[in-house]
Protein backbone atom coordinates (compact mmCIF):
# COMPACT_ATOMS: atom_id res chain seq x y z
CA UNK A 1 0.00 0.00 0.00
CA UNK A 2 1.52 3.34 -1.01
CA UNK A 3 1.85 6.24 1.40
CA UNK A 4 -0.80 8.29 -0.37
CA UNK A 5 -3.35 5.49 -0.03
CA UNK A 6 -2.97 5.15 3.74
CA UNK A 7 -6.12 6.04 5.72
CA UNK A 8 -5.78 9.25 7.71
CA UNK A 9 -6.35 7.49 11.06
CA UNK A 10 -3.63 4.97 10.23
CA UNK A 11 -1.26 7.77 9.23
CA UNK A 12 -1.90 9.54 12.54
CA UNK A 13 -1.05 6.36 14.40
CA UNK A 14 2.23 6.10 12.50
CA UNK A 15 3.12 9.73 13.14
CA UNK A 16 2.47 9.30 16.87
CA UNK A 17 5.31 6.79 17.21
CA UNK A 18 8.35 8.48 18.74
CA UNK A 19 10.50 5.53 19.88
CA UNK A 20 13.63 5.56 17.72
CA UNK A 21 13.75 1.99 16.39
CA UNK A 22 10.10 1.53 15.33
CA UNK A 23 9.98 5.10 14.03
CA UNK A 24 13.03 4.39 11.84
CA UNK A 25 11.23 1.39 10.32
CA UNK A 26 7.99 3.34 9.85
CA UNK A 27 9.66 6.32 8.19
CA UNK A 28 11.50 4.01 5.79
CA UNK A 29 8.25 2.22 4.92
CA UNK A 30 6.47 5.51 4.34
CA UNK A 31 9.21 6.61 1.96
CA UNK A 32 10.04 3.37 0.16
CA UNK A 33 7.01 1.10 0.69
CA UNK A 34 9.11 -1.79 2.00
CA UNK A 35 12.18 -2.52 4.08
CA UNK A 36 14.44 -5.57 4.04
CA UNK A 37 16.59 -7.24 6.67
CA UNK A 38 19.53 -6.03 4.61
CA UNK A 39 18.33 -2.41 4.89
CA UNK A 40 17.95 -2.77 8.64
CA UNK A 41 21.44 -4.17 9.04
CA UNK A 42 23.51 -2.18 6.56
CA UNK A 43 21.67 1.15 6.49
CA UNK A 44 20.52 1.40 10.09
CA UNK A 45 22.93 -0.88 11.94
CA UNK A 46 20.36 -3.20 13.52
CA UNK A 47 22.03 -6.57 14.05
CA UNK A 48 18.70 -8.21 14.88
CA UNK A 49 16.29 -7.00 12.14
CA UNK A 50 13.26 -9.04 13.30
CA UNK A 51 13.43 -7.28 16.66
CA UNK A 52 13.05 -3.91 14.95
CA UNK A 53 10.02 -5.20 13.04
CA UNK A 54 8.55 -6.67 16.19
CA UNK A 55 8.82 -3.25 17.84
CA UNK A 56 6.46 -1.90 15.17
CA UNK A 57 4.06 -4.84 15.46
CA UNK A 58 3.92 -4.41 19.23
CA UNK A 59 2.55 -0.93 18.63
CA UNK A 60 -0.48 -2.57 17.03
CA UNK A 61 0.68 -1.72 13.49
CA UNK A 62 0.18 -4.56 10.99
CA UNK A 63 3.31 -5.58 9.09
CA UNK A 64 3.36 -8.18 6.30
CA UNK A 65 6.44 -10.31 5.60
CA UNK A 66 7.50 -11.47 2.14
CA UNK A 67 10.72 -12.54 0.40
CA UNK A 68 12.98 -10.64 -1.98
CA UNK A 69 16.45 -11.18 -3.43
CA UNK A 70 19.27 -9.55 -1.50
CA UNK A 71 22.38 -7.93 -2.92
CA UNK A 72 24.23 -11.25 -2.72
CA UNK A 73 21.52 -13.09 -4.66
CA UNK A 74 20.08 -14.88 -1.64
CA UNK A 75 16.43 -14.78 -0.57
CA UNK A 76 15.91 -12.44 2.38
CA UNK A 77 12.92 -11.19 4.36
CA UNK A 78 11.22 -7.92 3.48
CA UNK A 79 8.41 -6.08 5.22
CA UNK A 80 5.61 -3.66 4.32
CA UNK A 81 2.52 -2.26 6.01
CA UNK A 82 -0.34 -4.71 6.29
CA UNK A 83 -4.05 -4.01 6.13
CA UNK A 84 -4.77 -0.86 8.22
CA UNK A 85 -8.06 -2.48 9.26
CA UNK A 86 -5.99 -4.96 11.28
CA UNK A 87 -4.62 -2.30 13.61
CA UNK A 88 -4.85 -3.46 17.22
CA UNK A 89 -6.18 -0.20 18.58
CA UNK A 90 -6.03 -1.39 22.16
CA UNK A 91 -2.34 -2.20 21.98
CA UNK A 92 -0.24 0.94 22.28
CA UNK A 93 3.33 -0.05 22.89
CA UNK A 94 4.47 -3.23 24.61
CA UNK A 95 1.69 -4.87 26.56
CA UNK A 96 1.17 -3.07 29.85
CA UNK A 97 1.78 -5.78 32.42
CA UNK A 98 -0.28 -5.82 35.56
CA UNK A 99 1.25 -4.12 38.57
CA UNK A 100 3.01 -6.63 40.76
CA UNK A 101 3.32 -9.27 38.02
CA UNK A 102 7.11 -9.14 38.03
CA UNK A 103 7.20 -9.56 41.79
CA UNK A 104 5.03 -12.67 41.46
CA UNK A 105 7.33 -14.07 38.79
CA UNK A 106 10.37 -13.35 40.95
CA UNK A 107 8.95 -15.56 43.70
CA UNK A 108 9.48 -18.64 41.55
CA UNK A 109 12.19 -19.32 40.46
CA UNK A 110 13.55 -16.11 41.96
CA UNK A 111 15.88 -13.76 40.10
CA UNK A 112 16.75 -16.33 37.46
CA UNK A 113 16.38 -16.26 33.70
CA UNK A 114 13.87 -18.98 32.82
CA UNK A 115 15.93 -20.00 29.79
CA UNK A 116 19.55 -19.79 31.00
CA UNK A 117 18.61 -20.67 34.60
CA UNK A 118 21.22 -18.20 35.80
CA UNK A 119 20.90 -15.51 38.46
CA UNK A 120 20.55 -11.92 37.22
CA UNK A 121 19.76 -8.67 39.02
CA UNK A 122 15.98 -8.31 39.10
CA UNK A 123 16.12 -5.09 37.07
CA UNK A 124 17.87 -6.93 34.22
CA UNK A 125 15.13 -9.53 33.85
CA UNK A 126 12.36 -8.84 31.34
CA UNK A 127 8.78 -10.10 31.34
CA UNK A 128 7.88 -11.97 28.17
CA UNK A 129 4.83 -13.91 27.03
CA UNK A 130 5.43 -17.66 27.03
CA UNK A 131 3.32 -17.86 23.87
CA UNK A 132 4.05 -14.78 21.71
CA UNK A 133 1.39 -12.09 21.67
CA UNK A 134 1.41 -12.27 17.87
CA UNK A 135 0.19 -15.87 18.08
CA UNK A 136 -2.10 -16.02 21.10
CA UNK A 137 -2.84 -12.37 21.89
CA UNK A 138 -3.71 -11.45 25.44
CA UNK A 139 -6.33 -13.11 27.59
CA UNK A 140 -8.85 -11.91 30.16
CA UNK A 141 -6.58 -13.45 32.78
CA UNK A 142 -3.53 -11.68 31.34
CA UNK A 143 -2.14 -11.09 34.83
CA UNK A 144 -1.82 -14.86 35.38
CA UNK A 145 1.93 -15.33 36.03
CA UNK A 146 1.82 -18.79 34.46
CA UNK A 147 1.47 -17.10 31.06
CA UNK A 148 4.82 -15.31 31.37
CA UNK A 149 8.56 -15.86 31.66
CA UNK A 150 11.34 -13.80 33.16
CA UNK A 151 14.22 -13.61 30.68
CA UNK A 152 17.57 -11.91 30.54
CA UNK A 153 18.04 -9.67 27.51
CA UNK A 154 20.12 -12.25 25.64
CA UNK A 155 17.55 -15.03 26.11
CA UNK A 156 14.74 -12.68 25.15
CA UNK A 157 16.48 -11.83 21.86
CA UNK A 158 17.16 -15.50 21.15
CA UNK A 159 13.53 -16.40 21.86
CA UNK A 160 12.27 -13.59 19.63
CA UNK A 161 14.49 -14.63 16.73
CA UNK A 162 13.57 -18.31 16.99
CA UNK A 163 9.82 -17.65 17.29
CA UNK A 164 9.80 -15.23 14.36
CA UNK A 165 11.58 -17.78 12.16
CA UNK A 166 9.31 -20.67 13.18
CA UNK A 167 6.70 -21.82 10.64
CA UNK A 168 4.09 -21.46 13.37
CA UNK A 169 4.61 -17.68 13.20
CA UNK A 170 2.29 -17.81 10.18
CA UNK A 171 0.12 -20.74 11.29
CA UNK A 172 -0.50 -19.08 14.67
CA UNK A 173 -1.48 -22.26 16.52
CA UNK A 174 -1.03 -21.73 20.30
CA UNK A 175 -1.14 -25.50 20.88
CA UNK A 176 2.16 -25.86 19.02
CA UNK A 177 3.74 -23.21 21.22
CA UNK A 178 2.60 -24.96 24.39
CA UNK A 179 4.99 -27.83 23.72
CA UNK A 180 7.89 -25.62 22.57
CA UNK A 181 11.13 -25.05 24.47
CA UNK A 182 10.83 -21.28 24.21
CA UNK A 183 7.42 -21.25 25.90
CA UNK A 184 7.87 -24.06 28.41
CA UNK A 185 11.57 -24.89 28.81
CA UNK A 186 10.64 -26.94 31.88
CA UNK A 187 8.94 -29.54 29.69
CA UNK A 188 8.95 -29.47 25.89
CA UNK A 189 8.91 -31.76 22.84
CA UNK A 190 10.35 -29.46 20.17
CA UNK A 191 12.26 -26.22 19.61
CA UNK A 192 10.42 -23.98 17.13
CA UNK A 193 8.90 -27.13 15.54
CA UNK A 194 12.27 -28.83 15.17
CA UNK A 195 12.81 -32.18 16.86
CA UNK A 196 15.84 -31.12 18.86
CA UNK A 197 16.82 -30.57 22.48
CA UNK A 198 18.99 -27.76 23.72
CA UNK A 199 20.96 -26.81 26.81
CA UNK A 200 22.10 -23.26 27.41
CA UNK A 201 25.03 -22.86 29.80
CA UNK A 202 26.65 -19.63 30.93
CA UNK A 203 30.02 -19.35 32.64
CA UNK A 204 30.47 -16.25 34.74
CA UNK A 205 32.85 -14.76 37.28
CA UNK A 206 35.08 -17.51 38.77
CA UNK A 207 33.66 -20.08 36.33
CA UNK A 208 35.20 -18.38 33.30
CA UNK A 209 38.50 -20.20 33.87
CA UNK A 210 36.57 -23.48 33.57
CA UNK A 211 35.25 -22.35 30.21
CA UNK A 212 38.72 -21.37 29.01
CA UNK A 213 40.03 -24.81 29.99
CA UNK A 214 37.12 -26.41 28.14
CA UNK A 215 37.88 -24.30 25.08
CA UNK A 216 41.52 -25.38 25.13
CA UNK A 217 40.86 -29.12 25.44
CA UNK A 218 38.14 -29.02 22.78
CA UNK A 219 40.59 -27.27 20.47
CA UNK A 220 43.18 -29.98 21.12
CA UNK A 221 40.50 -32.55 20.29
CA UNK A 222 39.72 -30.54 17.12
CA UNK A 223 36.07 -30.23 18.04
CA UNK A 224 33.76 -27.32 18.58
CA UNK A 225 32.87 -26.91 22.27
CA UNK A 226 29.29 -28.26 21.99
CA UNK A 227 30.46 -31.38 20.14
CA UNK A 228 33.29 -31.93 22.61
CA UNK A 229 30.88 -31.72 25.56
CA UNK A 230 28.57 -34.22 23.84
CA UNK A 231 31.47 -36.63 23.27
CA UNK A 232 32.45 -36.45 26.95
CA UNK A 233 28.87 -37.11 28.01
CA UNK A 234 28.62 -40.09 25.64
CA UNK A 235 31.68 -41.62 27.29
CA UNK A 236 30.22 -41.05 30.74
CA UNK A 237 26.86 -42.56 29.82
CA UNK A 238 28.50 -45.55 28.14
CA UNK A 239 30.49 -46.25 31.31
CA UNK A 240 33.90 -45.47 29.79
CA UNK A 241 34.58 -42.90 32.46
CA UNK A 242 33.77 -43.11 36.13
Buried (B, 14 or more C-beta within 10 A) or exposed (E): BEEEEBEEEBBEBBEEBEEEBBBBBBBBBBEEEBBBBBBBBEEBEBEBBBBBBBBBBBBBBBBEBEEEEBEEEEEBBBBBBBEBEEBBEEBBEBBEBBEEBBEBBBEEEEBBBBBBBBBBEEEEBBBBBBBBBBBBBBEEEBBEBEBBBBBBEBBBBBBBBBBBEBEBBEEEBBEBBBEBBBBBBEEBEBBBBEEEEEEBEBEEEEEEEEBEEBEEEBEEEEBEBEEBBEEBEEEEEEEEEE
